[in-house]
């Protein structure tokens, strides 16, 4: 892992921040999935 603490609870605020970063081009669904041990389908959902 990259030193981040694993997310135990996905709040609406945390989810929306990631979605905004994806829309702004700061990250991709693939990168988010990799960082948070999720599938791309889970990120896209």
N, CA, C and O atoms as a Tripos MOL2 file, in Angstrom:
@<TRIPOS>MOLECULE
protein
  180   179    45     0     0
PROTEIN
NO_CHARGES

@<TRIPOS>ATOM
      1 N           0.8490   -1.1780    0.0000 N.3       1 UNK1
      2 CA          0.0000    0.0000    0.0000 C.3       1 UNK1
      3 C           0.8910    1.2380    0.0000 C.2       1 UNK1
      4 O           2.1010    1.1280    0.2010 O.2       1 UNK1
      5 N           0.3180    2.3880   -0.2190 N.am      2 UNK2
      6 CA          1.1100    3.6090   -0.3520 C.3       2 UNK2
      7 C           1.1790    4.4170    0.9370 C.2       2 UNK2
      8 O           1.3870    5.6300    0.8920 O.2       2 UNK2
      9 N           1.0070    3.7640    2.0890 N.am      3 UNK3
     10 CA          1.1280    4.4590    3.3610 C.3       3 UNK3
     11 C          -0.1610    5.0680    3.8680 C.2       3 UNK3
     12 O          -0.1930    5.6330    4.9610 O.2       3 UNK3
     13 N          -1.2290    4.9600    3.0860 N.am      4 UNK4
     14 CA         -2.5090    5.5070    3.5110 C.3       4 UNK4
     15 C          -3.2050    4.5250    4.4470 C.2       4 UNK4
     16 O          -3.0290    3.3120    4.3350 O.2       4 UNK4
     17 N          -3.9890    5.0600    5.3610 N.am      5 UNK5
     18 CA         -4.7900    4.2230    6.2440 C.3       5 UNK5
     19 C          -5.9760    3.7100    5.4480 C.2       5 UNK5
     20 O          -6.6330    4.4960    4.7660 O.2       5 UNK5
     21 N          -6.2750    2.4030    5.5110 N.am      6 UNK6
     22 CA         -7.4100    1.8870    4.7480 C.3       6 UNK6
     23 C          -8.7210    2.5600    5.1600 C.2       6 UNK6
     24 O          -8.9390    2.8540    6.3350 O.2       6 UNK6
     25 N          -9.5770    2.7950    4.1870 N.am      7 UNK7
     26 CA        -10.8650    3.4220    4.4600 C.3       7 UNK7
     27 C         -11.7850    2.3710    5.0610 C.2       7 UNK7
     28 O         -12.0020    1.3120    4.4720 O.2       7 UNK7
     29 N         -12.3250    2.6710    6.2400 N.am      8 UNK8
     30 CA        -13.2340    1.7320    6.8760 C.3       8 UNK8
     31 C         -14.6790    2.1010    6.6140 C.2       8 UNK8
     32 O         -15.5580    1.2400    6.6300 O.2       8 UNK8
     33 N         -14.9250    3.3740    6.3720 N.am      9 UNK9
     34 CA        -16.2920    3.8200    6.1260 C.3       9 UNK9
     35 C         -16.2870    4.8310    4.9860 C.2       9 UNK9
     36 O         -15.5600    5.8230    5.0150 O.2       9 UNK9
     37 N         -17.1050    4.5570    3.9960 N.am     10 UNK10
     38 CA        -17.1870    5.4280    2.8440 C.3      10 UNK10
     39 C         -18.3310    6.4140    3.0430 C.2      10 UNK10
     40 O         -19.4920    6.1050    2.7730 O.2      10 UNK10
     41 N         -17.9840    7.5970    3.5160 N.am     11 UNK11
     42 CA        -18.9950    8.6310    3.7110 C.3      11 UNK11
     43 C         -19.3430    9.2660    2.3630 C.2      11 UNK11
     44 O         -18.5830    9.1580    1.4010 O.2      11 UNK11
     45 N         -20.4790    9.9150    2.3090 N.am     12 UNK12
     46 CA        -20.8920   10.6080    1.0870 C.3      12 UNK12
     47 C         -19.8580   11.6600    0.7060 C.2      12 UNK12
     48 O         -19.5850   11.8670   -0.4760 O.2      12 UNK12
     49 N         -19.2850   12.3220    1.7010 N.am     13 UNK13
     50 CA        -18.2810   13.3570    1.4380 C.3      13 UNK13
     51 C         -17.0350   12.7530    0.7850 C.2      13 UNK13
     52 O         -16.4900   13.3210   -0.1610 O.2      13 UNK13
     53 N         -16.5910   11.6120    1.2870 N.am     14 UNK14
     54 CA        -15.4010   10.9610    0.7340 C.3      14 UNK14
     55 C         -15.6740   10.4690   -0.6880 C.2      14 UNK14
     56 O         -14.8320   10.6220   -1.5740 O.2      14 UNK14
     57 N         -16.8560    9.8770   -0.9050 N.am     15 UNK15
     58 CA        -17.2090    9.3960   -2.2340 C.3      15 UNK15
     59 C         -17.2750   10.5510   -3.2300 C.2      15 UNK15
     60 O         -16.7280   10.4660   -4.3290 O.2      15 UNK15
     61 N         -17.9470   11.6270   -2.8370 N.am     16 UNK16
     62 CA        -18.1000   12.7450   -3.7650 C.3      16 UNK16
     63 C         -16.7540   13.3890   -4.0900 C.2      16 UNK16
     64 O         -16.5480   13.8330   -5.2200 O.2      16 UNK16
     65 N         -15.8430   13.4480   -3.1350 N.am     17 UNK17
     66 CA        -14.5170   14.0180   -3.3860 C.3      17 UNK17
     67 C         -13.7700   13.1970   -4.4400 C.2      17 UNK17
     68 O         -13.1060   13.7610   -5.3090 O.2      17 UNK17
     69 N         -13.8760   11.8780   -4.3650 N.am     18 UNK18
     70 CA        -13.2190   11.0310   -5.3620 C.3      18 UNK18
     71 C         -13.8510   11.2010   -6.7390 C.2      18 UNK18
     72 O         -13.1470   11.2550   -7.7470 O.2      18 UNK18
     73 N         -15.1760   11.2850   -6.7790 N.am     19 UNK19
     74 CA        -15.8640   11.4600   -8.0590 C.3      19 UNK19
     75 C         -15.4930   12.7960   -8.6900 C.2      19 UNK19
     76 O         -15.2660   12.8690   -9.8980 O.2      19 UNK19
     77 N         -15.4290   13.8390   -7.8930 N.am     20 UNK20
     78 CA        -15.0240   15.1530   -8.4040 C.3      20 UNK20
     79 C         -13.6080   15.0930   -8.9690 C.2      20 UNK20
     80 O         -13.3420   15.6480  -10.0340 O.2      20 UNK20
     81 N         -12.6970   14.4210   -8.2590 N.am     21 UNK21
     82 CA        -11.3210   14.2790   -8.7570 C.3      21 UNK21
     83 C         -11.2870   13.5310  -10.0840 C.2      21 UNK21
     84 O         -10.4950   13.8680  -10.9640 O.2      21 UNK21
     85 N         -12.1400   12.5180  -10.2350 N.am     22 UNK22
     86 CA        -12.1930   11.7770  -11.5010 C.3      22 UNK22
     87 C         -12.7200   12.6890  -12.6090 C.2      22 UNK22
     88 O         -12.1470   12.7290  -13.6970 O.2      22 UNK22
     89 N         -13.8070   13.4240  -12.3440 N.am     23 UNK23
     90 CA        -14.3690   14.3210  -13.3610 C.3      23 UNK23
     91 C         -13.4000   15.4270  -13.7550 C.2      23 UNK23
     92 O         -13.3740   15.8390  -14.9140 O.2      23 UNK23
     93 N         -12.6070   15.9120  -12.8100 N.am     24 UNK24
     94 CA        -11.6490   16.9780  -13.1050 C.3      24 UNK24
     95 C         -10.3920   16.4560  -13.7800 C.2      24 UNK24
     96 O          -9.5390   17.2420  -14.1940 O.2      24 UNK24
     97 N         -10.2680   15.1430  -13.8960 N.am     25 UNK25
     98 CA         -9.1020   14.5540  -14.5390 C.3      25 UNK25
     99 C          -7.8990   14.4180  -13.6280 C.2      25 UNK25
    100 O          -6.7920   14.1680  -14.1040 O.2      25 UNK25
    101 N          -8.0920   14.5780  -12.3270 N.am     26 UNK26
    102 CA         -6.9840   14.4730  -11.3710 C.3      26 UNK26
    103 C          -6.6080   13.0190  -11.1070 C.2      26 UNK26
    104 O          -5.4910   12.7300  -10.6800 O.2      26 UNK26
    105 N          -7.5390   12.1090  -11.3600 N.am     27 UNK27
    106 CA         -7.2930   10.6880  -11.1730 C.3      27 UNK27
    107 C          -8.2260    9.9280  -12.1070 C.2      27 UNK27
    108 O          -9.0430   10.5310  -12.8030 O.2      27 UNK27
    109 N          -8.1060    8.6180  -12.1210 N.am     28 UNK28
    110 CA         -8.9550    7.7800  -12.9610 C.3      28 UNK28
    111 C          -9.6410    6.7310  -12.0930 C.2      28 UNK28
    112 O          -9.1890    6.4490  -10.9830 O.2      28 UNK28
    113 N         -10.7340    6.1520  -12.5980 N.am     29 UNK29
    114 CA        -11.3650    5.0740  -11.8420 C.3      29 UNK29
    115 C         -10.4080    3.9120  -11.5690 C.2      29 UNK29
    116 O         -10.4660    3.2890  -10.5090 O.2      29 UNK29
    117 N          -9.5380    3.6290  -12.5180 N.am     30 UNK30
    118 CA         -8.5690    2.5440  -12.3330 C.3      30 UNK30
    119 C          -7.6180    2.8720  -11.1860 C.2      30 UNK30
    120 O          -7.3340    2.0120  -10.3520 O.2      30 UNK30
    121 N          -7.1270    4.0990  -11.1370 N.am     31 UNK31
    122 CA         -6.2020    4.5040  -10.0730 C.3      31 UNK31
    123 C          -6.8900    4.4740   -8.7120 C.2      31 UNK31
    124 O          -6.3020    4.0170   -7.7320 O.2      31 UNK31
    125 N          -8.1240    4.9540   -8.6430 N.am     32 UNK32
    126 CA         -8.8710    4.9440   -7.3810 C.3      32 UNK32
    127 C          -9.0860    3.5070   -6.9200 C.2      32 UNK32
    128 O          -8.8960    3.1890   -5.7460 O.2      32 UNK32
    129 N          -9.4830    2.6390   -7.8520 N.am     33 UNK33
    130 CA         -9.6990    1.2350   -7.5100 C.3      33 UNK33
    131 C          -8.4230    0.6140   -6.9570 C.2      33 UNK33
    132 O          -8.4570   -0.0990   -5.9540 O.2      33 UNK33
    133 N          -7.3200    0.8800   -7.6030 N.am     34 UNK34
    134 CA         -6.0340    0.3280   -7.1680 C.3      34 UNK34
    135 C          -5.6520    0.8560   -5.7830 C.2      34 UNK34
    136 O          -5.1990    0.0910   -4.9310 O.2      34 UNK34
    137 N          -5.8300    2.1440   -5.5570 N.am     35 UNK35
    138 CA         -5.4500    2.7660   -4.2830 C.3      35 UNK35
    139 C          -6.2720    2.2450   -3.1160 C.2      35 UNK35
    140 O          -5.7650    2.1220   -2.0010 O.2      35 UNK35
    141 N          -7.5420    1.9370   -3.3700 N.am     36 UNK36
    142 CA         -8.4450    1.5940   -2.2790 C.3      36 UNK36
    143 C          -8.8720    0.1280   -2.2890 C.2      36 UNK36
    144 O          -9.8210   -0.2520   -1.6030 O.2      36 UNK36
    145 N          -8.1660   -0.6930   -3.0720 N.am     37 UNK37
    146 CA         -8.4240   -2.1300   -3.1380 C.3      37 UNK37
    147 C          -9.8840   -2.4140   -3.4970 C.2      37 UNK37
    148 O         -10.5540   -3.2230   -2.8540 O.2      37 UNK37
    149 N         -10.3530   -1.7320   -4.5320 N.am     38 UNK38
    150 CA        -11.7000   -1.9110   -5.0480 C.3      38 UNK38
    151 C         -11.6160   -2.3750   -6.4920 C.2      38 UNK38
    152 O         -10.5480   -2.3240   -7.1020 O.2      38 UNK38
    153 N         -12.7280   -2.8230   -7.0390 N.am     39 UNK39
    154 CA        -12.7600   -3.1000   -8.4620 C.3      39 UNK39
    155 C         -13.1650   -1.8140   -9.1880 C.2      39 UNK39
    156 O         -13.7430   -0.9100   -8.5840 O.2      39 UNK39
    157 N         -12.8640   -1.7400  -10.4640 N.am     40 UNK40
    158 CA        -13.2610   -0.5710  -11.2410 C.3      40 UNK40
    159 C         -14.7870   -0.4720  -11.2640 C.2      40 UNK40
    160 O         -15.3350    0.6300  -11.2320 O.2      40 UNK40
    161 N         -15.4750   -1.6130  -11.3190 N.am     41 UNK41
    162 CA        -16.9400   -1.6120  -11.3200 C.3      41 UNK41
    163 C         -17.4740   -0.9850  -10.0260 C.2      41 UNK41
    164 O         -18.4660   -0.2560  -10.0590 O.2      41 UNK41
    165 N         -16.8320   -1.2600   -8.8980 N.am     42 UNK42
    166 CA        -17.2650   -0.6640   -7.6330 C.3      42 UNK42
    167 C         -17.0760    0.8560   -7.6460 C.2      42 UNK42
    168 O         -17.9180    1.5970   -7.1380 O.2      42 UNK42
    169 N         -15.9900    1.3010   -8.2170 N.am     43 UNK43
    170 CA        -15.7350    2.7470   -8.3060 C.3      43 UNK43
    171 C         -16.7620    3.3920   -9.2200 C.2      43 UNK43
    172 O         -17.3050    4.4490   -8.8980 O.2      43 UNK43
    173 N         -17.0290    2.7710  -10.3430 N.am     44 UNK44
    174 CA        -17.9620    3.3380  -11.3230 C.3      44 UNK44
    175 C         -19.4000    3.3120  -10.8220 C.2      44 UNK44
    176 O         -20.2240    4.1220  -11.2460 O.2      44 UNK44
    177 N         -19.6980    2.3900   -9.9280 N.am     45 UNK45
    178 CA        -21.0480    2.3080   -9.3790 C.3      45 UNK45
    179 C         -21.2660    3.4600   -8.4450 C.2      45 UNK45
    180 O         -22.3450    3.5900   -7.8660 O.2      45 UNK45
@<TRIPOS>BOND
     1     1     2 1
     2     2     3 1
     3     3     4 2
     4     3     5 am
     5     5     6 1
     6     6     7 1
     7     7     8 2
     8     7     9 am
     9     9    10 1
    10    10    11 1
    11    11    12 2
    12    11    13 am
    13    13    14 1
    14    14    15 1
    15    15    16 2
    16    15    17 am
    17    17    18 1
    18    18    19 1
    19    19    20 2
    20    19    21 am
    21    21    22 1
    22    22    23 1
    23    23    24 2
    24    23    25 am
    25    25    26 1
    26    26    27 1
    27    27    28 2
    28    27    29 am
    29    29    30 1
    30    30    31 1
    31    31    32 2
    32    31    33 am
    33    33    34 1
    34    34    35 1
    35    35    36 2
    36    35    37 am
    37    37    38 1
    38    38    39 1
    39    39    40 2
    40    39    41 am
    41    41    42 1
    42    42    43 1
    43    43    44 2
    44    43    45 am
    45    45    46 1
    46    46    47 1
    47    47    48 2
    48    47    49 am
    49    49    50 1
    50    50    51 1
    51    51    52 2
    52    51    53 am
    53    53    54 1
    54    54    55 1
    55    55    56 2
    56    55    57 am
    57    57    58 1
    58    58    59 1
    59    59    60 2
    60    59    61 am
    61    61    62 1
    62    62    63 1
    63    63    64 2
    64    63    65 am
    65    65    66 1
    66    66    67 1
    67    67    68 2
    68    67    69 am
    69    69    70 1
    70    70    71 1
    71    71    72 2
    72    71    73 am
    73    73    74 1
    74    74    75 1
    75    75    76 2
    76    75    77 am
    77    77    78 1
    78    78    79 1
    79    79    80 2
    80    79    81 am
    81    81    82 1
    82    82    83 1
    83    83    84 2
    84    83    85 am
    85    85    86 1
    86    86    87 1
    87    87    88 2
    88    87    89 am
    89    89    90 1
    90    90    91 1
    91    91    92 2
    92    91    93 am
    93    93    94 1
    94    94    95 1
    95    95    96 2
    96    95    97 am
    97    97    98 1
    98    98    99 1
    99    99   100 2
   100    99   101 am
   101   101   102 1
   102   102   103 1
   103   103   104 2
   104   103   105 am
   105   105   106 1
   106   106   107 1
   107   107   108 2
   108   107   109 am
   109   109   110 1
   110   110   111 1
   111   111   112 2
   112   111   113 am
   113   113   114 1
   114   114   115 1
   115   115   116 2
   116   115   117 am
   117   117   118 1
   118   118   119 1
   119   119   120 2
   120   119   121 am
   121   121   122 1
   122   122   123 1
   123   123   124 2
   124   123   125 am
   125   125   126 1
   126   126   127 1
   127   127   128 2
   128   127   129 am
   129   129   130 1
   130   130   131 1
   131   131   132 2
   132   131   133 am
   133   133   134 1
   134   134   135 1
   135   135   136 2
   136   135   137 am
   137   137   138 1
   138   138   139 1
   139   139   140 2
   140   139   141 am
   141   141   142 1
   142   142   143 1
   143   143   144 2
   144   143   145 am
   145   145   146 1
   146   146   147 1
   147   147   148 2
   148   147   149 am
   149   149   150 1
   150   150   151 1
   151   151   152 2
   152   151   153 am
   153   153   154 1
   154   154   155 1
   155   155   156 2
   156   155   157 am
   157   157   158 1
   158   158   159 1
   159   159   160 2
   160   159   161 am
   161   161   162 1
   162   162   163 1
   163   163   164 2
   164   163   165 am
   165   165   166 1
   166   166   167 1
   167   167   168 2
   168   167   169 am
   169   169   170 1
   170   170   171 1
   171   171   172 2
   172   171   173 am
   173   173   174 1
   174   174   175 1
   175   175   176 2
   176   175   177 am
   177   177   178 1
   178   178   179 1
   179   179   180 2
@<TRIPOS>SUBSTRUCTURE
     1 UNK1         2 RESIDUE 1 A UNK
     2 UNK2         6 RESIDUE 1 A UNK
     3 UNK3        10 RESIDUE 1 A UNK
     4 UNK4        14 RESIDUE 1 A UNK
     5 UNK5        18 RESIDUE 1 A UNK
     6 UNK6        22 RESIDUE 1 A UNK
     7 UNK7        26 RESIDUE 1 A UNK
     8 UNK8        30 RESIDUE 1 A UNK
     9 UNK9        34 RESIDUE 1 A UNK
    10 UNK10       38 RESIDUE 1 A UNK
    11 UNK11       42 RESIDUE 1 A UNK
    12 UNK12       46 RESIDUE 1 A UNK
    13 UNK13       50 RESIDUE 1 A UNK
    14 UNK14       54 RESIDUE 1 A UNK
    15 UNK15       58 RESIDUE 1 A UNK
    16 UNK16       62 RESIDUE 1 A UNK
    17 UNK17       66 RESIDUE 1 A UNK
    18 UNK18       70 RESIDUE 1 A UNK
    19 UNK19       74 RESIDUE 1 A UNK
    20 UNK20       78 RESIDUE 1 A UNK
    21 UNK21       82 RESIDUE 1 A UNK
    22 UNK22       86 RESIDUE 1 A UNK
    23 UNK23       90 RESIDUE 1 A UNK
    24 UNK24       94 RESIDUE 1 A UNK
    25 UNK25       98 RESIDUE 1 A UNK
    26 UNK26      102 RESIDUE 1 A UNK
    27 UNK27      106 RESIDUE 1 A UNK
    28 UNK28      110 RESIDUE 1 A UNK
    29 UNK29      114 RESIDUE 1 A UNK
    30 UNK30      118 RESIDUE 1 A UNK
    31 UNK31      122 RESIDUE 1 A UNK
    32 UNK32      126 RESIDUE 1 A UNK
    33 UNK33      130 RESIDUE 1 A UNK
    34 UNK34      134 RESIDUE 1 A UNK
    35 UNK35      138 RESIDUE 1 A UNK
    36 UNK36      142 RESIDUE 1 A UNK
    37 UNK37      146 RESIDUE 1 A UNK
    38 UNK38      150 RESIDUE 1 A UNK
    39 UNK39      154 RESIDUE 1 A UNK
    40 UNK40      158 RESIDUE 1 A UNK
    41 UNK41      162 RESIDUE 1 A UNK
    42 UNK42      166 RESIDUE 1 A UNK
    43 UNK43      170 RESIDUE 1 A UNK
    44 UNK44      174 RESIDUE 1 A UNK
    45 UNK45      178 RESIDUE 1 A UNK
